[in-house]
Amino acid sequence: MNIALKNTLAAMLALSLVSCSSSHYKVTLRDGREFMAASRPEFSPKTGYYRFRNLSNKDALIRADEVLLITEQ
């Protein structure tokens, strides 16, 4: 393989790795339980709940008054 092809393949691999990485969030409740979210939990002031999709790709709702901390992982 020539150098240009190797560089192109390396750049494509690096780009694909960067595009696949996304932040996860840990939601810690006041009672000590922890949940992992695939994306940043969204707060709805109308309902008073945080909504997020967990790492198993299922929707979850948690009351805002139960949440102690949301941190990016």
SVG drawing of the C-alpha trace seen along z (x, -y; Angstrom):
<svg xmlns="http://www.w3.org/2000/svg" viewBox="-47 -24 51 27">
<polyline fill="none" stroke="black" stroke-width="0.4" points="0.0,0.0 1.2,-3.4 1.5,-6.2 -1.5,-8.2 -3.8,-5.2 -2.6,-4.4 -3.1,-8.0 -6.6,-8.1 -7.6,-4.8 -6.2,-6.1 -8.2,-9.3 -11.4,-7.4 -10.9,-5.2 -10.3,-8.1 -13.3,-9.9 -15.5,-6.9 -14.3,-6.4 -15.0,-10.1 -18.5,-10.0 -19.4,-6.8 -18.3,-8.2 -21.1,-9.9 -21.5,-11.0 -23.4,-9.0 -24.9,-10.6 -25.2,-9.2 -28.3,-10.2 -27.9,-9.9 -31.0,-9.9 -31.3,-11.1 -31.7,-7.5 -28.4,-6.5 -29.6,-4.7 -27.9,-5.4 -29.1,-5.2 -27.1,-5.5 -28.6,-7.6 -27.6,-7.3 -28.1,-11.1 -28.6,-14.1 -31.8,-13.8 -34.4,-16.5 -36.4,-18.2 -40.1,-19.0 -41.3,-21.8 -44.9,-21.0 -44.7,-17.4 -41.8,-17.8 -40.0,-14.8 -36.7,-14.1 -37.0,-12.0 -34.1,-10.0 -33.3,-6.9 -31.3,-4.4 -28.4,-2.3 -30.8,0.5 -32.5,-1.9 -35.7,-2.1 -37.4,-5.3 -37.3,-6.3 -39.0,-9.0 -37.8,-10.1 -39.4,-12.8 -37.2,-15.8 -37.4,-16.0 -35.8,-12.5 -32.7,-13.6 -29.7,-14.6 -27.1,-14.9 -26.7,-14.4 -23.1,-14.0 -21.6,-13.4 -19.5,-10.3"/>
</svg>
